[in-house]
Amino acid sequence: MPLSPIFDGRLRLPLIAAPMFLASGPELVLACCRAGIVGSLPVKNRRSVEGLDEWLTEIGEGCAAIEAETGHPAPPFGANLIVHRSNDALRDELDMVIRHRVPLVITSLGAVPELVGAVHDYGGLVFHDVINLRHANKAIEAGVDGLIAVAAGAGGHTGKASPFALVNEIRQVFDGTLMLSGAMATGGDIAAAQVMGADLAYMGTRFIGTAECRSPEDYKSMILDSTVKDIVETDRVSGVNANFLAASLAEAGIAPQGGGAPEAEISREIADALSARTNERTAWRDIWSAGHGVGSVGDVPRVADLVDRLAAEYHAALAAQQQRLSHLRRDG
């Protein structure tokens, strides 16, 4: 499907580096934009609205510098807002996003027409993450510009649907910009997402394993040592299904049932104990998230080098697909 003009001539790859709680900062966002992809961050990664103002100023100035140095428009960047009644700071966060005219606003846990309208008023776009068709329909009714299909295997808060099923169902009711999230880590994955019907890939875990990511080195090392068998899905940390590294659960004194299988659940008793001694931010700081694509993360490069690799893989995958097509009959 055609992308918004905000992307025209700005992207090297059809890729968004997803906003990752406690991991994405201005350094990662600007490294992504410099490399030719969309960078984003959660506004909650800066604890105060004043601090958010500083970060958005830094990113805005950094994007202007990229344009001055390269002579090309920088990719747009995004900010993630938690649109839920529990977020008492939402109004102030939205005001700051409006003040800085953030090009892409990524909303989670609620699609609100008034918020969409406020972003549209200054020319911004709103993308909303969904895990099923019901959520997609609500977001469409709210007037969002794009949907992020969060499929099974996504890091952080995750869906349960196959990406094939989820993309196909959404495409039956939505012809706007569609992003696919879940278990992607290579340029071939980006190409596959487009063949399935998505416009952009939405990749998180692969960018934890980069030099510019704010996550601690032990976290990055654990990702390098993990495969899909080391991912545990549970709703006991934040109340919403999410994928975590089993080794980080073990280090926090939590022993997942089922030997660390992807379907394993943390026992309610242990989860209650976790909730009693930590708040959600501390839980996410000490219990580390990753998606099913973790097994494809084998190093911690600079973002520029990673994007070079992803671009080469992407074009190789497209060329291979074109070669496959050349061997097929064209008639009915």
N, C-alpha and C positions, 0 to 999 in steps of 0.2 A: 504494500500500500504506500502511497506517496507520503513522505515525511513533511512535517511543518517546515516552512521556509527558514525557520530559526536554525536548521541544520544544514542548509544549502551551502556547499563549498567549505564546510567547516570540519567535517569528520574524515579521518583516515580509515577508520573502521566503524561499522555500525554497532557500537559498544558503549555501554554505560558501566562505569565502576560504581557498584552499589554503595549507598551510605551505610557504613558499619558502625554500630554503637561502640564508643570508646576507641575505635581504631582509625577512623577517617578524620583527618585534619586538613588545614589549608595546604600543607606540604604535599599531601597525596592528591588533593583536588587539582592543584596547579601543575603537578607533574603529569597528571592525566591529560589536562587541557593542552599542555605543551606537546605531549606525544600525539595529540590528535583524536582523543576520545573524550567522552563526557565524564567529568569527575563530580562527585557529590559527597555530602556529609550530613549527618543528623544534627539538627540545631541543638539537641540535648548534649552533644559532646562538649559544649562550652556551658559551664554551669550557670552563668549569669547573662542577662540580656545585654549588659554593657560589654561583656566578653564576646558575645555573638556579634555585636556591632564591629568590634575590632577584627574579628575573623573575616566577616563579609567585606569589610574595607580592604583587608589584605588580599583577598581573592579578587575583588574587583580591580584593584591596582595591578595585581599580577597578570590578569587577563589582558589588560590594556598594554602592559609591557610586552606580552607575547605578541600581540598584534603589531606593536611598533617594531619589534625585532624581526619578525618574519614577513611582514607585509601582507599577512593573511588574517582574516577574522578568526579569533580563537573559538574553539567549541564552547557551547553554553555549559554552565555548571548548574548543579542542582542542590537544593536544601530540603531535607526531610522533616516534615512536621507530624507530630503525633496528634491526631484529631480525635481525642477521646475526652470524655467529661472528667477523667482523672487528671488531665493536664491543665493545671491551674494557670500555667504561664502561656497558654496558647495565644491569647490575644496579644500579649506583648511580643511574642515570637513572630507572629504574623505581621505585626506592625513593622518590625525590623526587616523582615523579608520584603515588605512593600517599599520601605524606605530605600533599600538597596536594589530594588527592581531585579530580584533574583530571577534569572530566565526560566528555570525549571523548578517547580515546587512539587515534591513527591510526598503524597499524603498517605498515612497509615492509620488503621483502626477508626475509620470514619470518613465518609464522603459528604461534604456539606456544601450545598449550593451557594451560600453566602460567601464562604471562603473562596470557592472557585471564581465567583464573580469579582471578588476583591483582587485576585491575581490577574484575571483577565483585564481589569480596568487599567492596569499599567502595561499590558502587553505580554505578560508571562503565561506560561503553560502549566497545567496541573496534570500530573500523572499519579494514578492511584493504584496501590497494590491489592490484588484480589487472589483468593484461593479457590473460588468456585463461581459458577454462573450467577448465583443469587447475588453475591457481592458485586459482580461485574454489572449486573443490571441496575443496582442501586447507584453505582458510580456513574453509569451512563446517564441516569436520570438527573444526577447532580450536575451534569454538564462538563465532566472532565475531558481533557484533550487526549489522554492516553491511558492505557491499562497495562499494569505489570502483572503478568500471569505467573504467580508463585507456585511452581509445581513441586512434586515430591522430590526430596533430596536437596532442597535449598538450605543454605546455612542460615543461622538465626531463626526467626519465625518462619515456619515452613508450611507448605501445603501437603496434601495427600494424593492429589490427582496426578495421573500420568500427564506429561507435557503434551502428548498427542491429543488426548481427550480434552484437556483444558483449552488448548489453543483452538481446536476445532469447534468446541462449543461456543467460545467467545466470538470467533469469527462469524458464526451464524447470526449474531446480533450486533456486531460492532465492526465498522470499517475504518476506524481511526487508528492512531499509532498504537501498536501492540508490542510490548517487550516480553521476553521470556526469561524467567529466573529459575534456576535449579540445576545443580550438578555440572555446570559448564566451567571448563578451565582451559580450553584450547581454541585455536583459530578455526579448527574443523567444527567445533561445537557452535561457534558463531554462525558459520555457513549453514549448519544443519538447522539452527533456529529459524533462519530466513526461509529455508526450503519448506519448513513446516507451516509457515504463514506468519511468523513474527517479523517485525521490522527491525528491531534492535535486540541484541543480547544484553542481559543484565547480570553482571558477574561480580561476586563478592569475595569468596574464599581465596581465589587466585591472587587477589590484591592484598590480602593479609600477608602473603608471602612476598612482599616487596620491601625494598630499603626505605621507602618513604612512609610506610605505614607506621602508625603510632603504637601498635601492639608490642608488648615486651618480647625480647628475643627468645625467651623460653616458649612462648606461645608459637612463634614462627617455627622453632625447632620441633615442637610437638606436631605441627601440621606436616612438616617434612617426614616425620616418622609414622604418619597415620595413613590408613586406607579406609575404604567405606565400611569395613567391618568394625572400625573403631569409632563410629558415629552412633550416638544414642539420641533417640527422639523422645522428648518428654514435655509435658505441660506443667511440670511441678516447679520450675524455676520462676516463670513469669505469669503462669496461668494460661498461656497460649502455647500451642505446639511449637517446639523449636528443636533444632539439632545441635548437639554438643559433642565435644571430644571426650571419649570415655576416660582417657588418662587424666584430664583435668578434673573430672568428677571424682576419680579415685584420690587425687591429690587433695581434694577438698574433704576427704573422709566419707565420700558417698560411693557405695559399691553398687553399680547398676545390676539388675537382675538380667539373666539371660546371656551372660558372657559377652556383653557388649554388642549384641546383634542390633541392627538398625531399628528394630521394632521394640527393643527393650524399654521397659518403664522403670523409673525410680520409684521405690516403694513410698506410699503415702506417709508412713511414719518418719522416714528419713527426710522426705520433702518438708514435712511440718517442722522438723528440727531445723532445717536450712532456713525456712521462712522466719522462724523465731529468732535466729541469731544474725540475720542479715536483711538489708533492704534490697530492692531489685537491682540498683546500680552496683552494689557490692557483689551480689550474686553473679552478674554478668562480668564483673571485673575478674573474679576468681574462678569462674566456670566458663571455659572458653568454647566458643561456637565455631562450627565449620560445617560445610555441606558435603554431599556425597562425592563431589568432584575432587576431594582432598587428595585422593590417590594419584592424581595427575600433577600435583604440585611437588616439584623435585628440587627447587632452588629458591633463592631470595634475591632476585635481580633488582636493578633500578627499573622504575616504571618504563622509562624510555626503551630499555633493552627488552623488557617483556612485550611491549606493544610491537616492537620490530618483529619479534618471534611470532606473536599472534597474527600479525599481518601476513607474514610469509606462509603460515599454516592455513590461513583463511583463503588466500589466493591459490595455494596448492590444492585445497579441498575443492574449490570451484572448478579448477582446471581438470581435476580427476573426474568430477561429475560431468563436465562437458565431454570428456573422453568416453565415459559410459554412455552418454546420450548418443554419441556418434555410432554406436553399435546397435542401436534400436531402430526398428522399422518406424517410419514416419506415417505410414498409412493406417487406416483403422483395422 
